[in-house]
């Protein structure tokens, strides 16, 4: 039983092609996930920017009396 060089070359090329496609798909999925996460973050920050500004607590007269005492 002998393995020809042509069969060996075909097998190696098939393995390299399969691994290359798997790596390309993995990178595409990671990039798509990163873009989706970035888009969600961008949408969240845009919504927060449009919302009314935070109301800072102001001192009431009662609080000032306590501070003065």
C-alpha positions as CSV (number, residue, x, y, z in Angstrom):
1,X,0.0,0.0,0.0
2,X,1.7,3.2,-1.1
3,X,0.5,6.8,-1.0
4,X,1.2,8.8,-4.0
5,X,2.7,12.3,-3.8
6,X,-0.4,13.7,-5.7
7,X,-2.7,12.2,-3.0
8,X,-0.6,13.6,-0.3
9,X,-0.5,17.1,-1.9
10,X,-4.3,17.0,-2.4
11,X,-4.8,16.1,1.3
12,X,-2.5,18.8,2.5
13,X,-4.2,21.4,0.3
14,X,-7.6,20.3,1.5
15,X,-6.5,20.6,5.1
16,X,-5.0,24.0,4.6
17,X,-8.2,25.2,2.8
18,X,-10.4,23.9,5.6
19,X,-8.4,25.5,8.3
20,X,-8.2,28.7,6.4
21,X,-11.9,28.9,5.9
22,X,-12.5,28.1,9.6
23,X,-10.1,30.9,10.6
24,X,-11.7,33.3,8.2
25,X,-15.2,32.5,9.5
26,X,-14.0,32.8,13.1
27,X,-12.5,36.2,12.5
28,X,-15.7,37.3,10.7
29,X,-17.8,36.2,13.6
30,X,-15.6,38.0,16.1
31,X,-15.6,41.2,14.0
32,X,-19.4,41.1,13.6
33,X,-19.8,40.6,17.4
34,X,-17.5,43.5,18.1
35,X,-19.3,45.8,15.7
36,X,-22.7,44.8,17.1
37,X,-21.4,45.5,20.6
38,X,-19.9,48.8,19.5
39,X,-23.2,49.8,17.9
40,X,-25.2,48.9,21.0
41,X,-22.8,51.0,23.1
42,X,-23.1,53.9,20.7
43,X,-26.9,53.7,20.7
44,X,-26.9,53.6,24.5
45,X,-24.7,56.6,24.7
46,X,-26.7,58.5,22.1
47,X,-29.9,57.8,24.0
48,X,-28.3,59.0,27.3
49,X,-27.0,62.1,25.7
50,X,-30.5,63.1,24.5
51,X,-32.1,62.5,27.9
52,X,-32.4,65.4,30.3
53,X,-29.3,66.3,32.3
54,X,-29.0,64.8,35.8
55,X,-30.5,67.0,38.5
56,X,-28.0,67.8,41.1
57,X,-29.4,67.9,44.6
58,X,-29.6,71.4,46.0
59,X,-29.5,72.4,49.6
60,X,-32.8,73.2,51.2
61,X,-33.3,75.7,54.0
62,X,-33.6,72.9,56.5
63,X,-30.3,71.4,55.5
64,X,-28.6,74.8,55.8
65,X,-30.0,75.2,59.3
66,X,-28.5,71.9,60.3
67,X,-25.1,72.8,58.8
68,X,-25.1,76.1,60.7
69,X,-25.9,74.5,64.0
